[in-house]
Amino acid sequence: MWDTILIQRIIEIYAWIVAVLIVIFIASIAEFYQKKFGVRTFYYFYTIPIIILLAAALHIISYRTSFSELIGFLGSVASFTASYYLYRIMVGEK
């Protein structure tokens, strides 16, 4: 019983860490685009979803409550919003 719960937590933490790495990669793309083309992408705002997603992973380690899920959801929404903004800038939509 405890083994399955432990494995589930490890997989969830791994998933959030992978999500953080993806957001870091997207932030790097935004920084490159800003430096290369001179268009402001506000790449430093990607630290907000990174911090939120890391907080979700840390909260899952210790508590595993619905609050952990809420933190993860907020991090995902922030990440999606920032990525969508970058997409609109790169495609040229207003």
A tleap script that builds the chain and sets N, CA, C and O, in Angstrom:
source leaprc.protein.ff14SB
mol = sequence {
  NMET TRP ASP THR ILE LEU ILE GLN ARG ILE
  ILE GLU ILE TYR ALA TRP ILE VAL ALA VAL
  LEU ILE VAL ILE PHE ILE ALA SER ILE ALA
  GLU PHE TYR GLN LYS LYS PHE GLY VAL ARG
  THR PHE TYR TYR PHE TYR THR ILE PRO ILE
  ILE ILE LEU LEU ALA ALA ALA LEU HIE ILE
  ILE SER TYR ARG THR SER PHE SER GLU LEU
  ILE GLY PHE LEU GLY SER VAL ALA SER PHE
  THR ALA SER TYR TYR LEU TYR ARG ILE MET
  VAL GLY GLU CLYS
}
set mol.1.N position { 0.824 -1.195 0.000 }
set mol.1.CA position { 0.000 0.000 0.000 }
set mol.1.C position { 0.867 1.258 0.000 }
set mol.1.O position { 0.678 2.145 -0.832 }
set mol.2.N position { 1.817 1.333 0.932 }
set mol.2.CA position { 2.672 2.511 1.007 }
set mol.2.C position { 3.595 2.609 -0.198 }
set mol.2.O position { 3.971 3.706 -0.613 }
set mol.3.N position { 3.953 1.472 -0.753 }
set mol.3.CA position { 4.828 1.494 -1.925 }
set mol.3.C position { 4.149 2.147 -3.120 }
set mol.3.O position { 4.774 2.912 -3.854 }
set mol.4.N position { 2.879 1.848 -3.313 }
set mol.4.CA position { 2.164 2.444 -4.443 }
set mol.4.C position { 1.981 3.947 -4.247 }
set mol.4.O position { 2.070 4.713 -5.206 }
set mol.5.N position { 1.728 4.368 -3.015 }
set mol.5.CA position { 1.583 5.799 -2.749 }
set mol.5.C position { 2.912 6.513 -2.973 }
set mol.5.O position { 2.948 7.603 -3.544 }
set mol.6.N position { 3.986 5.905 -2.531 }
set mol.6.CA position { 5.311 6.495 -2.723 }
set mol.6.C position { 5.658 6.592 -4.205 }
set mol.6.O position { 6.182 7.611 -4.655 }
set mol.7.N position { 5.372 5.553 -4.954 }
set mol.7.CA position { 5.643 5.567 -6.395 }
set mol.7.C position { 4.798 6.632 -7.086 }
set mol.7.O position { 5.275 7.320 -7.989 }
set mol.8.N position { 3.537 6.766 -6.658 }
set mol.8.CA position { 2.667 7.779 -7.239 }
set mol.8.C position { 3.212 9.184 -6.966 }
set mol.8.O position { 3.219 10.025 -7.865 }
set mol.9.N position { 3.660 9.440 -5.762 }
set mol.9.CA position { 4.224 10.757 -5.442 }
set mol.9.C position { 5.495 11.029 -6.243 }
set mol.9.O position { 5.700 12.142 -6.727 }
set mol.10.N position { 6.334 10.030 -6.379 }
set mol.10.CA position { 7.571 10.203 -7.145 }
set mol.10.C position { 7.255 10.535 -8.600 }
set mol.10.O position { 7.900 11.398 -9.196 }
set mol.11.N position { 6.274 9.858 -9.167 }
set mol.11.CA position { 5.885 10.128 -10.556 }
set mol.11.C position { 5.307 11.532 -10.696 }
set mol.11.O position { 5.598 12.226 -11.670 }
set mol.12.N position { 4.489 11.960 -9.728 }
set mol.12.CA position { 3.922 13.305 -9.789 }
set mol.12.C position { 5.006 14.373 -9.682 }
set mol.12.O position { 4.987 15.361 -10.416 }
set mol.13.N position { 5.939 14.172 -8.775 }
set mol.13.CA position { 7.034 15.132 -8.622 }
set mol.13.C position { 7.872 15.176 -9.895 }
set mol.13.O position { 8.268 16.252 -10.344 }
set mol.14.N position { 8.138 14.024 -10.467 }
set mol.14.CA position { 8.885 13.954 -11.723 }
set mol.14.C position { 8.146 14.722 -12.823 }
set mol.14.O position { 8.769 15.443 -13.602 }
set mol.15.N position { 6.830 14.567 -12.885 }
set mol.15.CA position { 6.047 15.252 -13.913 }
set mol.15.C position { 6.131 16.766 -13.750 }
set mol.15.O position { 6.252 17.490 -14.738 }
set mol.16.N position { 6.067 17.246 -12.513 }
set mol.16.CA position { 6.148 18.687 -12.303 }
set mol.16.C position { 7.537 19.215 -12.620 }
set mol.16.O position { 7.674 20.321 -13.144 }
set mol.17.N position { 8.558 18.447 -12.312 }
set mol.17.CA position { 9.917 18.881 -12.632 }
set mol.17.C position { 10.123 18.926 -14.148 }
set mol.17.O position { 10.786 19.830 -14.657 }
set mol.18.N position { 9.563 17.966 -14.859 }
set mol.18.CA position { 9.628 17.997 -16.329 }
set mol.18.C position { 8.881 19.221 -16.862 }
set mol.18.O position { 9.335 19.863 -17.809 }
set mol.19.N position { 7.741 19.543 -16.257 }
set mol.19.CA position { 6.999 20.738 -16.669 }
set mol.19.C position { 7.832 21.995 -16.451 }
set mol.19.O position { 7.820 22.903 -17.282 }
set mol.20.N position { 8.551 22.049 -15.340 }
set mol.20.CA position { 9.426 23.193 -15.073 }
set mol.20.C position { 10.520 23.282 -16.133 }
set mol.20.O position { 10.835 24.374 -16.607 }
set mol.21.N position { 11.093 22.156 -16.504 }
set mol.21.CA position { 12.139 22.161 -17.529 }
set mol.21.C position { 11.602 22.634 -18.877 }
set mol.21.O position { 12.298 23.333 -19.615 }
set mol.22.N position { 10.381 22.259 -19.194 }
set mol.22.CA position { 9.767 22.716 -20.442 }
set mol.22.C position { 9.556 24.228 -20.413 }
set mol.22.O position { 9.809 24.912 -21.405 }
set mol.23.N position { 9.094 24.748 -19.280 }
set mol.23.CA position { 8.888 26.194 -19.165 }
set mol.23.C position { 10.226 26.935 -19.246 }
set mol.23.O position { 10.303 28.009 -19.842 }
set mol.24.N position { 11.271 26.372 -18.654 }
set mol.24.CA position { 12.601 26.983 -18.763 }
set mol.24.C position { 13.045 27.019 -20.223 }
set mol.24.O position { 13.624 28.009 -20.671 }
set mol.25.N position { 12.780 25.955 -20.959 }
set mol.25.CA position { 13.124 25.911 -22.385 }
set mol.25.C position { 12.347 26.975 -23.164 }
set mol.25.O position { 12.913 27.645 -24.028 }
set mol.26.N position { 11.067 27.131 -22.869 }
set mol.26.CA position { 10.261 28.141 -23.555 }
set mol.26.C position { 10.747 29.545 -23.196 }
set mol.26.O position { 10.760 30.436 -24.046 }
set mol.27.N position { 11.147 29.743 -21.940 }
set mol.27.CA position { 11.695 31.042 -21.537 }
set mol.27.C position { 12.987 31.335 -22.286 }
set mol.27.O position { 13.257 32.482 -22.642 }
set mol.28.N position { 13.777 30.309 -22.521 }
set mol.28.CA position { 15.011 30.493 -23.298 }
set mol.28.C position { 14.697 30.889 -24.738 }
set mol.28.O position { 15.386 31.724 -25.324 }
set mol.29.N position { 13.671 30.293 -25.292 }
set mol.29.CA position { 13.242 30.668 -26.646 }
set mol.29.C position { 12.781 32.121 -26.665 }
set mol.29.O position { 13.104 32.868 -27.589 }
set mol.30.N position { 12.029 32.516 -25.646 }
set mol.30.CA position { 11.550 33.900 -25.572 }
set mol.30.C position { 12.709 34.879 -25.446 }
set mol.30.O position { 12.704 35.939 -26.072 }
set mol.31.N position { 13.697 34.525 -24.639 }
set mol.31.CA position { 14.867 35.397 -24.495 }
set mol.31.C position { 15.638 35.503 -25.815 }
set mol.31.O position { 16.059 36.590 -26.210 }
set mol.32.N position { 15.815 34.382 -26.479 }
set mol.32.CA position { 16.496 34.390 -27.778 }
set mol.32.C position { 15.740 35.253 -28.779 }
set mol.32.O position { 16.346 36.049 -29.497 }
set mol.33.N position { 14.428 35.102 -28.831 }
set mol.33.CA position { 13.619 35.859 -29.782 }
set mol.33.C position { 13.728 37.354 -29.505 }
set mol.33.O position { 13.802 38.164 -30.429 }
set mol.34.N position { 13.736 37.711 -28.218 }
set mol.34.CA position { 13.852 39.125 -27.867 }
set mol.34.C position { 15.206 39.682 -28.268 }
set mol.34.O position { 15.288 40.791 -28.797 }
set mol.35.N position { 16.263 38.930 -28.024 }
set mol.35.CA position { 17.604 39.419 -28.358 }
set mol.35.C position { 17.848 39.439 -29.864 }
set mol.35.O position { 18.514 40.339 -30.375 }
set mol.36.N position { 17.317 38.458 -30.566 }
set mol.36.CA position { 17.567 38.338 -32.004 }
set mol.36.C position { 16.751 39.346 -32.814 }
set mol.36.O position { 17.273 39.966 -33.741 }
set mol.37.N position { 15.469 39.511 -32.466 }
set mol.37.CA position { 14.582 40.321 -33.286 }
set mol.37.C position { 14.186 41.647 -32.640 }
set mol.37.O position { 13.510 42.461 -33.268 }
set mol.38.N position { 14.596 41.869 -31.405 }
set mol.38.CA position { 14.306 43.141 -30.749 }
set mol.38.C position { 12.861 43.341 -30.354 }
set mol.38.O position { 12.437 44.473 -30.121 }
set mol.39.N position { 12.102 42.278 -30.276 }
set mol.39.CA position { 10.703 42.352 -29.875 }
set mol.39.C position { 10.616 41.976 -28.398 }
set mol.39.O position { 11.139 40.941 -27.986 }
set mol.40.N position { 9.955 42.816 -27.603 }
set mol.40.CA position { 9.867 42.531 -26.168 }
set mol.40.C position { 8.959 41.330 -25.928 }
set mol.40.O position { 7.781 41.342 -26.287 }
set mol.41.N position { 9.519 40.307 -25.321 }
set mol.41.CA position { 8.755 39.093 -25.024 }
set mol.41.C position { 8.509 38.911 -23.539 }
set mol.41.O position { 7.770 38.008 -23.146 }
set mol.42.N position { 9.112 39.750 -22.702 }
set mol.42.CA position { 8.969 39.657 -21.245 }
set mol.42.C position { 9.324 38.261 -20.754 }
set mol.42.O position { 8.584 37.661 -19.975 }
set mol.43.N position { 10.451 37.751 -21.213 }
set mol.43.CA position { 10.860 36.393 -20.870 }
set mol.43.C position { 11.084 36.203 -19.379 }
set mol.43.O position { 10.996 35.079 -18.885 }
set mol.44.N position { 11.368 37.261 -18.661 }
set mol.44.CA position { 11.601 37.140 -17.221 }
set mol.44.C position { 10.318 36.836 -16.455 }
set mol.44.O position { 10.382 36.410 -15.302 }
set mol.45.N position { 9.165 37.044 -17.065 }
set mol.45.CA position { 7.910 36.672 -16.409 }
set mol.45.C position { 7.713 35.158 -16.359 }
set mol.45.O position { 6.828 34.671 -15.656 }
set mol.46.N position { 8.521 34.425 -17.089 }
set mol.46.CA position { 8.437 32.964 -17.027 }
set mol.46.C position { 8.912 32.430 -15.686 }
set mol.46.O position { 8.675 31.265 -15.366 }
set mol.47.N position { 9.580 33.267 -14.896 }
set mol.47.CA position { 9.973 32.809 -13.559 }
set mol.47.C position { 8.759 32.592 -12.666 }
set mol.47.O position { 8.825 31.803 -11.724 }
set mol.48.N position { 7.661 33.273 -12.941 }
set mol.48.CA position { 6.451 33.102 -12.128 }
set mol.48.C position { 5.908 31.681 -12.248 }
set mol.48.O position { 5.730 31.030 -11.218 }
set mol.49.N position { 5.632 31.156 -13.464 }
set mol.49.CA position { 5.162 29.770 -13.520 }
set mol.49.C position { 6.206 28.766 -13.049 }
set mol.49.O position { 5.856 27.714 -12.515 }
set mol.50.N position { 7.489 29.081 -13.240 }
set mol.50.CA position { 8.531 28.161 -12.774 }
set mol.50.C position { 8.478 28.038 -11.262 }
set mol.50.O position { 8.532 26.931 -10.725 }
set mol.51.N position { 8.373 29.164 -10.573 }
set mol.51.CA position { 8.308 29.137 -9.110 }
set mol.51.C position { 7.035 28.449 -8.636 }
set mol.51.O position { 7.068 27.674 -7.680 }
set mol.52.N position { 5.921 28.724 -9.293 }
set mol.52.CA position { 4.659 28.102 -8.883 }
set mol.52.C position { 4.710 26.589 -9.092 }
set mol.52.O position { 4.266 25.834 -8.226 }
set mol.53.N position { 5.238 26.141 -10.215 }
set mol.53.CA position { 5.318 24.700 -10.468 }
set mol.53.C position { 6.281 24.008 -9.507 }
set mol.53.O position { 6.021 22.884 -9.075 }
set mol.54.N position { 7.378 24.661 -9.173 }
set mol.54.CA position { 8.285 24.087 -8.175 }
set mol.54.C position { 7.624 24.036 -6.800 }
set mol.54.O position { 7.821 23.083 -6.047 }
set mol.55.N position { 6.841 25.064 -6.476 }
set mol.55.CA position { 6.112 25.051 -5.201 }
set mol.55.C position { 5.109 23.904 -5.165 }
set mol.55.O position { 4.917 23.277 -4.123 }
set mol.56.N position { 4.475 23.630 -6.288 }
set mol.56.CA position { 3.543 22.505 -6.346 }
set mol.56.C position { 4.265 21.191 -6.111 }
set mol.56.O position { 3.769 20.329 -5.384 }
set mol.57.N position { 5.429 21.031 -6.718 }
set mol.57.CA position { 6.199 19.799 -6.520 }
set mol.57.C position { 6.636 19.654 -5.072 }
set mol.57.O position { 6.563 18.561 -4.511 }
set mol.58.N position { 7.085 20.737 -4.464 }
set mol.58.CA position { 7.497 20.678 -3.063 }
set mol.58.C position { 6.316 20.427 -2.136 }
set mol.58.O position { 6.454 19.741 -1.123 }
set mol.59.N position { 5.170 20.972 -2.473 }
set mol.59.CA position { 3.983 20.766 -1.641 }
set mol.59.C position { 3.489 19.332 -1.743 }
set mol.59.O position { 2.976 18.783 -0.768 }
set mol.60.N position { 3.634 18.722 -2.904 }
set mol.60.CA position { 3.239 17.322 -3.064 }
set mol.60.C position { 4.114 16.423 -2.207 }
set mol.60.O position { 3.637 15.428 -1.661 }
set mol.61.N position { 5.400 16.767 -2.084 }
set mol.61.CA position { 6.306 15.952 -1.269 }
set mol.61.C position { 5.816 15.883 0.170 }
set mol.61.O position { 5.823 14.815 0.783 }
set mol.62.N position { 5.389 17.026 0.710 }
set mol.62.CA position { 5.097 17.058 2.133 }
set mol.62.C position { 3.633 16.831 2.487 }
set mol.62.O position { 3.354 16.188 3.498 }
set mol.63.N position { 2.700 17.326 1.706 }
set mol.63.CA position { 1.307 17.295 2.139 }
set mol.63.C position { 0.382 16.458 1.266 }
set mol.63.O position { -0.367 15.631 1.785 }
set mol.64.N position { 0.419 16.651 -0.031 }
set mol.64.CA position { -0.468 15.953 -0.976 }
set mol.64.C position { -1.944 16.198 -0.651 }
set mol.64.O position { -2.687 15.276 -0.316 }
set mol.65.N position { -2.338 17.446 -0.760 }
set mol.65.CA position { -3.723 17.820 -0.518 }
set mol.65.C position { -4.304 18.413 -1.796 }
set mol.65.O position { -3.638 18.496 -2.828 }
set mol.66.N position { -5.557 18.819 -1.696 }
set mol.66.CA position { -6.171 19.467 -2.849 }
set mol.66.C position { -5.534 20.836 -3.095 }
set mol.66.O position { -5.582 21.357 -4.210 }
set mol.67.N position { -4.939 21.415 -2.051 }
set mol.67.CA position { -4.212 22.672 -2.228 }
set mol.67.C position { -3.015 22.473 -3.153 }
set mol.67.O position { -2.675 23.361 -3.935 }
set mol.68.N position { -2.379 21.309 -3.062 }
set mol.68.CA position { -1.266 20.992 -3.969 }
set mol.68.C position { -1.752 20.977 -5.414 }
set mol.68.O position { -1.078 21.472 -6.317 }
set mol.69.N position { -2.913 20.409 -5.611 }
set mol.69.CA position { -3.492 20.370 -6.959 }
set mol.69.C position { -3.826 21.777 -7.449 }
set mol.69.O position { -3.646 22.089 -8.626 }
set mol.70.N position { -4.312 22.623 -6.541 }
set mol.70.CA position { -4.629 23.999 -6.910 }
set mol.70.C position { -3.368 24.764 -7.302 }
set mol.70.O position { -3.373 25.517 -8.276 }
set mol.71.N position { -2.298 24.573 -6.548 }
set mol.71.CA position { -1.026 25.224 -6.885 }
set mol.71.C position { -0.548 24.755 -8.264 }
set mol.71.O position { -0.106 25.562 -9.080 }
set mol.72.N position { -0.639 23.471 -8.510 }
set mol.72.CA position { -0.245 22.934 -9.811 }
set mol.72.C position { -1.095 23.479 -10.942 }
set mol.72.O position { -0.586 23.783 -12.021 }
set mol.73.N position { -2.387 23.602 -10.695 }
set mol.73.CA position { -3.287 24.152 -11.705 }
set mol.73.C position { -2.942 25.605 -12.005 }
set mol.73.O position { -2.909 26.009 -13.168 }
set mol.74.N position { -2.686 26.391 -10.967 }
set mol.74.CA position { -2.325 27.791 -11.176 }
set mol.74.C position { -1.009 27.920 -11.936 }
set mol.74.O position { -0.862 28.795 -12.789 }
set mol.75.N position { -0.059 27.050 -11.628 }
set mol.75.CA position { 1.200 27.053 -12.365 }
set mol.75.C position { 1.005 26.691 -13.822 }
set mol.75.O position { 1.643 27.263 -14.706 }
set mol.76.N position { 0.123 25.742 -14.069 }
set mol.76.CA position { -0.158 25.345 -15.450 }
set mol.76.C position { -0.841 26.465 -16.222 }
set mol.76.O position { -0.517 26.715 -17.383 }
set mol.77.N position { -1.786 27.136 -15.576 }
set mol.77.CA position { -2.475 28.250 -16.231 }
set mol.77.C position { -1.497 29.389 -16.523 }
set mol.77.O position { -1.530 29.976 -17.605 }
set mol.78.N position { -0.632 29.698 -15.563 }
set mol.78.CA position { 0.365 30.754 -15.778 }
set mol.78.C position { 1.319 30.377 -16.906 }
set mol.78.O position { 1.693 31.224 -17.717 }
set mol.79.N position { 1.705 29.125 -16.955 }
set mol.79.CA position { 2.596 28.654 -18.014 }
set mol.79.C position { 1.913 28.727 -19.375 }
set mol.79.O position { 2.517 29.167 -20.353 }
set mol.80.N position { 0.667 28.302 -19.438 }
set mol.80.CA position { -0.071 28.359 -20.697 }
set mol.80.C position { -0.243 29.798 -21.160 }
set mol.80.O position { -0.071 30.097 -22.342 }
set mol.81.N position { -0.580 30.686 -20.237 }
set mol.81.CA position { -0.784 32.090 -20.589 }
set mol.81.C position { 0.490 32.714 -21.145 }
set mol.81.O position { 0.457 33.409 -22.160 }
set mol.82.N position { 1.606 32.465 -20.480 }
set mol.82.CA position { 2.879 33.016 -20.948 }
set mol.82.C position { 3.268 32.426 -22.304 }
set mol.82.O position { 3.769 33.141 -23.171 }
set mol.83.N position { 3.040 31.139 -22.487 }
set mol.83.CA position { 3.383 30.491 -23.756 }
set mol.83.C position { 2.490 30.983 -24.887 }
set mol.83.O position { 2.956 31.178 -26.009 }
set mol.84.N position { 1.216 31.182 -24.596 }
set mol.84.CA position { 0.299 31.683 -25.609 }
set mol.84.C position { 0.663 33.114 -26.005 }
set mol.84.O position { 0.578 33.483 -27.176 }
set mol.85.N position { 1.065 33.911 -25.021 }
set mol.85.CA position { 1.507 35.272 -25.305 }
set mol.85.C position { 2.729 35.257 -26.225 }
set mol.85.O position { 2.802 36.020 -27.188 }
set mol.86.N position { 3.682 34.385 -25.917 }
set mol.86.CA position { 4.875 34.272 -26.760 }
set mol.86.C position { 4.498 33.814 -28.169 }
set mol.86.O position { 5.035 34.322 -29.153 }
set mol.87.N position { 3.595 32.874 -28.263 }
set mol.87.CA position { 3.137 32.393 -29.570 }
set mol.87.C position { 2.551 33.541 -30.390 }
set mol.87.O position { 2.856 33.687 -31.573 }
set mol.88.N position { 1.709 34.349 -29.754 }
set mol.88.CA position { 1.078 35.457 -30.474 }
set mol.88.C position { 2.103 36.491 -30.924 }
set mol.88.O position { 1.965 37.085 -31.993 }
set mol.89.N position { 3.126 36.702 -30.111 }
set mol.89.CA position { 4.183 37.645 -30.510 }
set mol.89.C position { 4.974 37.081 -31.684 }
set mol.89.O position { 5.252 37.797 -32.646 }
set mol.90.N position { 5.335 35.814 -31.611 }
set mol.90.CA position { 6.181 35.223 -32.646 }
set mol.90.C position { 5.448 35.072 -33.971 }
set mol.90.O position { 6.060 35.169 -35.035 }
set mol.91.N position { 4.151 34.838 -33.912 }
set mol.91.CA position { 3.372 34.685 -35.141 }
set mol.91.C position { 3.015 36.053 -35.723 }
set mol.91.O position { 2.763 36.182 -36.921 }
set mol.92.N position { 2.997 37.058 -34.869 }
set mol.92.CA position { 2.713 38.403 -35.342 }
set mol.92.C position { 1.275 38.821 -35.180 }
set mol.92.O position { 0.851 39.804 -35.787 }
set mol.93.N position { 0.517 38.113 -34.388 }
set mol.93.CA position { -0.869 38.488 -34.142 }
set mol.93.C position { -0.910 39.587 -33.100 }
set mol.93.O position { -0.053 39.663 -32.220 }
set mol.94.N position { -1.902 40.424 -33.208 }
set mol.94.CA position { -2.059 41.519 -32.238 }
set mol.94.C position { -3.100 41.196 -31.215 }
set mol.94.O position { -3.362 42.003 -30.324 }
savepdb mol mol.pdb
quit
